[in-house]
Amino acid sequence: MNIEIRDANLEARLRRQVEATGAGSTEEVLARLLDTQEGQDRWLQEQRNFINAKIRRGIEQLDRGEGIPEEQLDAYLAKLKDAAE
């Protein structure tokens, strides 16, 4: 397969990436970039399922009346933020 890069900016970015990473070729840079992208896609899919489960749990809690009243929400979130730091 031959790939023709017509965008000068993209070509320059690839050259910079070859130099920055010490890659032996543009093909090596592209392979690394694809590996990285595929890993990020897998991570995103795994997290999406986790996040969707948390959202469903939150909706169920709200349906049971277990939510935090709006006027108390800012203080509650500030308290969580402080505890995390």
MIBA-322316 format. One record per residue: x, y, z of N, C-alpha, C, CB in turn; residue number from 1. Coordinates in Angstrom, 3 decimals. Glycine has a CB too. Layout:
REM residues N
+----------+----------+----------+----------+----------+----------+----------+----------+----------+----------+----------+----------+------+
!       nu !       nv !       nw !      cau !      cav !      caw !       cu !       cv !       cw !      cbu !      cbv !      cbw ! resi !
+----------+----------+----------+----------+----------+----------+----------+----------+----------+----------+----------+----------+------+
!        X !        Y !        Z !        X !        Y !        Z !        X !        Y !        Z !        X !        Y !        Z !  NUM !
...
+----------+----------+----------+----------+----------+----------+----------+----------+----------+----------+----------+----------+------+
REM end
This chain:
REM residues 85
+----------+----------+----------+----------+----------+----------+----------+----------+----------+----------+----------+----------+------+
!       nu !       nv !       nw !      cau !      cav !      caw !       cu !       cv !       cw !      cbu !      cbv !      cbw ! resi !
+----------+----------+----------+----------+----------+----------+----------+----------+----------+----------+----------+----------+------+
!    0.852 !   -1.173 !    0.000 !    0.000 !    0.000 !    0.000 !    0.903 !    1.242 !    0.000 !   -0.972 !   -0.005 !    1.234 !    1 !
!    0.572 !    2.164 !   -0.832 !    1.250 !    3.458 !   -0.840 !    0.296 !    4.507 !   -0.308 !    1.745 !    3.832 !   -2.267 !    2 !
!    0.807 !    5.350 !    0.550 !   -0.001 !    6.434 !    1.100 !    0.654 !    7.736 !    0.684 !   -0.132 !    6.331 !    2.664 !    3 !
!   -0.119 !    8.579 !    0.050 !    0.398 !    9.873 !   -0.378 !   -0.116 !   10.945 !    0.572 !   -0.014 !   10.186 !   -1.844 !    4 !
!    0.805 !   11.706 !    1.144 !    0.457 !   12.794 !    2.047 !    0.491 !   14.087 !    1.233 !    1.438 !   12.860 !    3.285 !    5 !
!   -0.643 !   14.700 !    1.064 !   -0.723 !   15.927 !    0.268 !   -0.727 !   17.179 !    1.133 !   -1.965 !   15.906 !   -0.598 !    6 !
!   -0.983 !   17.009 !    2.401 !   -1.041 !   18.135 !    3.334 !    0.362 !   18.383 !    3.888 !   -2.061 !   17.858 !    4.493 !    7 !
!    0.939 !   19.532 !    3.556 !    2.307 !   19.850 !    3.980 !    2.424 !   19.913 !    5.499 !    2.756 !   21.179 !    3.371 !    8 !
!    1.390 !   20.416 !    6.171 !    1.427 !   20.493 !    7.635 !    1.451 !   19.105 !    8.260 !    0.222 !   21.280 !    8.161 !    9 !
!    0.665 !   18.194 !    7.709 !    0.642 !   16.833 !    8.220 !    1.978 !   16.151 !    7.981 !   -0.487 !   16.033 !    7.571 !   10 !
!    2.537 !   16.366 !    6.824 !    3.844 !   15.786 !    6.519 !    4.904 !   16.311 !    7.491 !    4.249 !   16.102 !    5.062 !   11 !
!    4.859 !   17.602 !    7.781 !    5.809 !   18.193 !    8.728 !    5.615 !   17.615 !   10.124 !    5.654 !   19.723 !    8.764 !   12 !
!    4.369 !   17.421 !   10.506 !    4.100 !   16.826 !   11.825 !    4.667 !   15.415 !   11.909 !    2.585 !   16.802 !   12.112 !   13 !
!    4.492 !   14.648 !   10.850 !    5.037 !   13.287 !   10.832 !    6.564 !   13.315 !   10.920 !    4.591 !   12.543 !    9.555 !   14 !
!    7.197 !   14.221 !   10.178 !    8.651 !   14.334 !   10.249 !    9.103 !   14.690 !   11.659 !    9.155 !   15.383 !    9.256 !   15 !
!    8.407 !   15.651 !   12.270 !    8.762 !   16.028 !   13.648 !    8.596 !   14.855 !   14.599 !    7.901 !   17.207 !   14.122 !   16 !
!    7.564 !   14.071 !   14.387 !    7.312 !   12.915 !   15.253 !    8.410 !   11.866 !   15.081 !    5.929 !   12.296 !   14.943 !   17 !
!    8.863 !   11.661 !   13.849 !    9.967 !   10.726 !   13.603 !   11.194 !   11.189 !   14.379 !   10.286 !   10.619 !   12.076 !   18 !
!   11.511 !   12.481 !   14.287 !   12.684 !   13.021 !   14.977 !   12.520 !   12.970 !   16.500 !   12.938 !   14.463 !   14.530 !   19 !
!   11.348 !   13.329 !   16.984 !   11.117 !   13.400 !   18.428 !   11.158 !   12.033 !   19.087 !    9.787 !   14.058 !   18.709 !   20 !
!   10.709 !   11.019 !   18.374 !   10.627 !    9.682 !   18.973 !   11.818 !    8.803 !   18.643 !    9.372 !    8.999 !   18.523 !   21 !
!   12.650 !    9.258 !   17.711 !   13.779 !    8.424 !   17.290 !   13.334 !    7.238 !   16.459 !   14.546 !    7.935 !   18.498 !   22 !
!   12.149 !    7.341 !   15.901 !   11.634 !    6.252 !   15.070 !   12.498 !    6.111 !   13.826 !   10.154 !    6.500 !   14.681 !   23 !
!   12.541 !    4.921 !   13.301 !   13.352 !    4.666 !   12.122 !   12.690 !    5.092 !   10.829 !   13.685 !    3.225 !   12.048 !   24 !
!   11.376 !    5.295 !   10.877 !   10.666 !    5.640 !    9.651 !    9.298 !    6.216 !    9.979 !   10.525 !    4.410 !    8.740 !   25 !
!    8.692 !    6.783 !    8.960 !    7.326 !    7.276 !    9.109 !    6.379 !    6.113 !    9.391 !    6.880 !    8.043 !    7.844 !   26 !
!    6.650 !    4.962 !    8.765 !    5.807 !    3.782 !    9.015 !    5.816 !    3.401 !   10.492 !    6.283 !    2.591 !    8.164 !   27 !
!    6.987 !    3.479 !   11.105 !    7.086 !    3.149 !   12.534 !    6.275 !    4.130 !   13.367 !    8.558 !    3.155 !   12.995 !   28 !
!    6.342 !    5.409 !   13.024 !    5.561 !    6.422 !   13.729 !    4.077 !    6.136 !   13.562 !    5.900 !    7.838 !   13.214 !   29 !
!    3.651 !    5.845 !   12.344 !    2.233 !    5.559 !   12.105 !    1.778 !    4.321 !   12.864 !    1.972 !    5.375 !   10.612 !   30 !
!    2.627 !    3.284 !   12.916 !    2.277 !    2.076 !   13.670 !    2.105 !    2.394 !   15.155 !    3.355 !    0.990 !   13.481 !   31 !
!    3.021 !    3.213 !   15.706 !    2.917 !    3.605 !   17.122 !    1.644 !    4.417 !   17.370 !    4.159 !    4.424 !   17.550 !   32 !
!    1.372 !    5.341 !   16.452 !    0.169 !    6.163 !   16.614 !   -1.094 !    5.306 !   16.563 !    0.113 !    7.248 !   15.528 !   33 !
!   -1.122 !    4.341 !   15.641 !   -2.291 !    3.450 !   15.576 !   -2.411 !    2.599 !   16.836 !   -2.203 !    2.542 !   14.340 !   34 !
!   -1.290 !    2.101 !   17.350 !   -1.323 !    1.333 !   18.599 !   -1.891 !    2.176 !   19.731 !    0.085 !    0.832 !   18.968 !   35 !
!   -1.423 !    3.415 !   19.809 !   -1.906 !    4.325 !   20.847 !   -3.396 !    4.588 !   20.694 !   -1.134 !    5.643 !   20.804 !   36 !
!   -3.828 !    4.866 !   19.466 !   -5.239 !    5.152 !   19.224 !   -6.108 !    3.947 !   19.550 !   -5.456 !    5.577 !   17.774 !   37 !
!   -5.663 !    2.764 !   19.150 !   -6.433 !    1.555 !   19.447 !   -6.531 !    1.327 !   20.952 !   -5.796 !    0.334 !   18.769 !   38 !
!   -5.451 !    1.590 !   21.675 !   -5.481 !    1.467 !   23.134 !   -6.444 !    2.460 !   23.758 !   -4.088 !    1.668 !   23.713 !   39 !
!   -6.432 !    3.693 !   23.261 !   -7.354 !    4.703 !   23.779 !   -8.803 !    4.324 !   23.465 !   -7.023 !    6.086 !   23.187 !   40 !
!   -9.031 !    3.786 !   22.279 !  -10.388 !    3.364 !   21.916 !  -10.880 !    2.251 !   22.836 !  -10.432 !    2.894 !   20.452 !   41 !
!   -9.987 !    1.284 !   23.133 !  -10.368 !    0.198 !   24.051 !  -10.676 !    0.759 !   25.434 !   -9.243 !   -0.865 !   24.145 !   42 !
!   -9.801 !    1.651 !   25.928 !  -10.002 !    2.249 !   27.249 !  -11.325 !    3.008 !   27.293 !   -8.831 !    3.192 !   27.603 !   43 !
!  -11.585 !    3.781 !   26.245 !  -12.823 !    4.553 !   26.201 !  -14.043 !    3.635 !   26.233 !  -12.858 !    5.434 !   24.947 !   44 !
!  -14.001 !    2.548 !   25.485 !  -15.127 !    1.615 !   25.486 !  -15.336 !    1.012 !   26.877 !  -14.898 !    0.497 !   24.452 !   45 !
!  -14.225 !    0.631 !   27.527 !  -14.332 !    0.080 !   28.885 !  -14.896 !    1.119 !   29.848 !  -12.956 !   -0.409 !   29.383 !   46 !
!  -14.420 !    2.342 !   29.766 !  -14.896 !    3.396 !   30.650 !  -16.325 !    3.784 !   30.338 !  -14.003 !    4.607 !   30.551 !   47 !
!  -16.694 !    3.761 !   29.072 !  -18.059 !    4.119 !   28.690 !  -19.060 !    3.183 !   29.370 !  -18.226 !    4.065 !   27.151 !   48 !
!  -18.755 !    1.906 !   29.373 !  -19.637 !    0.948 !   30.036 !  -19.712 !    1.229 !   31.533 !  -19.152 !   -0.488 !   29.790 !   49 !
!  -18.585 !    1.538 !   32.148 !  -18.522 !    1.851 !   33.576 !  -19.320 !    3.117 !   33.874 !  -17.056 !    2.020 !   34.034 !   50 !
!  -19.115 !    4.148 !   33.063 !  -19.824 !    5.417 !   33.262 !  -21.318 !    5.233 !   33.067 !  -19.295 !    6.490 !   32.298 !   51 !
!  -21.709 !    4.507 !   32.038 !  -23.142 !    4.267 !   31.806 !  -23.777 !    3.527 !   32.978 !  -23.349 !    3.467 !   30.511 !   52 !
!  -23.039 !    2.584 !   33.574 !  -23.560 !    1.864 !   34.744 !  -23.744 !    2.828 !   35.915 !  -22.609 !    0.704 !   35.146 !   53 !
!  -22.794 !    3.746 !   36.095 !  -22.920 !    4.724 !   37.188 !  -24.096 !    5.666 !   36.942 !  -21.616 !    5.537 !   37.341 !   54 !
!  -24.289 !    6.056 !   35.697 !  -25.416 !    6.932 !   35.371 !  -26.734 !    6.221 !   35.665 !  -25.359 !    7.371 !   33.888 !   55 !
!  -26.824 !    4.956 !   35.247 !  -28.050 !    4.186 !   35.526 !  -28.304 !    4.093 !   37.027 !  -27.950 !    2.767 !   34.920 !   56 !
!  -27.222 !    3.837 !   37.803 !  -27.363 !    3.741 !   39.254 !  -27.841 !    5.070 !   39.833 !  -26.029 !    3.324 !   39.901 !   57 !
!  -27.287 !    6.174 !   39.331 !  -27.701 !    7.492 !   39.809 !  -29.156 !    7.787 !   39.504 !  -26.832 !    8.560 !   39.201 !   58 !
!  -29.599 !    7.423 !   38.314 !  -31.004 !    7.638 !   37.950 !  -31.912 !    6.808 !   38.850 !  -31.247 !    7.279 !   36.462 !   59 !
!  -31.509 !    5.588 !   39.123 !  -32.292 !    4.744 !   40.024 !  -32.370 !    5.366 !   41.416 !  -31.684 !    3.334 !   40.104 !   60 !
!  -31.260 !    5.929 !   41.884 !  -31.260 !    6.576 !   43.196 !  -32.178 !    7.793 !   43.194 !  -29.832 !    6.986 !   43.596 !   61 !
!  -32.130 !    8.581 !   42.128 !  -33.018 !    9.742 !   42.032 !  -34.474 !    9.309 !   42.014 !  -32.698 !   10.563 !   40.779 !   62 !
!  -34.747 !    8.232 !   41.285 !  -36.125 !    7.723 !   41.237 !  -36.618 !    7.297 !   42.613 !  -36.220 !    6.546 !   40.269 !   63 !
!  -35.695 !    6.885 !   43.495 !  -36.069 !    6.492 !   44.861 !  -36.061 !    7.689 !   45.813 !  -35.113 !    5.407 !   45.383 !   64 !
!  -35.782 !    8.880 !   45.281 !  -35.763 !   10.078 !   46.120 !  -34.494 !   10.239 !   46.928 !  -36.923 !   10.060 !   47.044 !   65 !
!  -33.409 !    9.630 !   46.492 !  -32.158 !    9.674 !   47.247 !  -31.216 !   10.782 !   46.773 !  -31.457 !    8.341 !   47.148 !   66 !
!  -31.686 !   11.702 !   45.971 !  -30.841 !   12.768 !   45.449 !  -30.549 !   13.841 !   46.478 !  -31.486 !   13.389 !   44.249 !   67 !
!  -29.636 !   14.733 !   46.142 !  -29.280 !   15.862 !   46.994 !  -30.068 !   17.071 !   46.500 !  -27.727 !   16.137 !   46.975 !   68 !
!  -30.777 !   17.765 !   47.374 !  -31.529 !   18.957 !   46.950 !  -30.594 !   19.979 !   46.301 !  -32.263 !   19.597 !   48.159 !   69 !
!  -31.072 !   20.656 !   45.283 !  -30.250 !   21.583 !   44.504 !  -29.564 !   22.637 !   45.366 !  -31.097 !   22.264 !   43.462 !   70 !
!  -30.265 !   23.148 !   46.362 !  -29.677 !   24.202 !   47.202 !  -28.528 !   23.679 !   48.069 !  -30.752 !   24.817 !   48.095 !   71 !
!  -28.394 !   22.372 !   48.202 !  -27.302 !   21.783 !   48.991 !  -26.176 !   21.228 !   48.109 !  -27.847 !   20.670 !   49.882 !   72 !
!  -26.397 !   21.211 !   46.812 !  -25.472 !   20.539 !   45.904 !  -24.088 !   21.187 !   45.870 !  -26.052 !   20.520 !   44.514 !   73 !
!  -24.009 !   22.504 !   45.767 !  -22.702 !   23.171 !   45.703 !  -21.860 !   22.871 !   46.938 !  -22.884 !   24.685 !   45.555 !   74 !
!  -22.466 !   22.942 !   48.104 !  -21.730 !   22.661 !   49.341 !  -21.279 !   21.202 !   49.381 !  -22.600 !   22.982 !   50.573 !   75 !
!  -22.127 !   20.294 !   48.927 !  -21.786 !   18.870 !   48.911 !  -20.609 !   18.607 !   47.978 !  -23.000 !   18.029 !   48.482 !   76 !
!  -20.636 !   19.207 !   46.784 !  -19.546 !   19.002 !   45.822 !  -18.248 !   19.622 !   46.330 !  -19.916 !   19.601 !   44.452 !   77 !
!  -18.323 !   20.780 !   46.962 !  -17.127 !   21.401 !   47.537 !  -16.513 !   20.500 !   48.609 !  -17.469 !   22.781 !   48.135 !   78 !
!  -17.365 !   19.898 !   49.418 !  -16.891 !   18.985 !   50.476 !  -16.196 !   17.771 !   49.858 !  -18.075 !   18.523 !   51.376 !   79 !
!  -16.754 !   17.218 !   48.789 !  -16.117 !   16.079 !   48.114 !  -14.769 !   16.483 !   47.524 !  -17.034 !   15.525 !   47.005 !   80 !
!  -14.711 !   17.659 !   46.934 !  -13.471 !   18.153 !   46.340 !  -12.390 !   18.323 !   47.399 !  -13.715 !   19.480 !   45.618 !   81 !
!  -12.754 !   18.904 !   48.529 !  -11.804 !   19.100 !   49.622 !  -11.299 !   17.768 !   50.162 !  -12.448 !   19.909 !   50.745 !   82 !
!  -12.174 !   16.802 !   50.256 !  -11.786 !   15.472 !   50.761 !  -10.839 !   14.772 !   49.807 !  -13.023 !   14.600 !   50.989 !   83 !
!  -10.990 !   15.026 !   48.513 !  -10.139 !   14.377 !   47.519 !   -8.727 !   14.968 !   47.492 !  -10.772 !   14.494 !   46.142 !   84 !
!   -8.595 !   16.199 !   47.914 !   -7.276 !   16.868 !   47.882 !   -6.519 !   16.569 !   49.095 !   -7.402 !   18.356 !   47.731 !   85 !
+----------+----------+----------+----------+----------+----------+----------+----------+----------+----------+----------+----------+------+
REM end
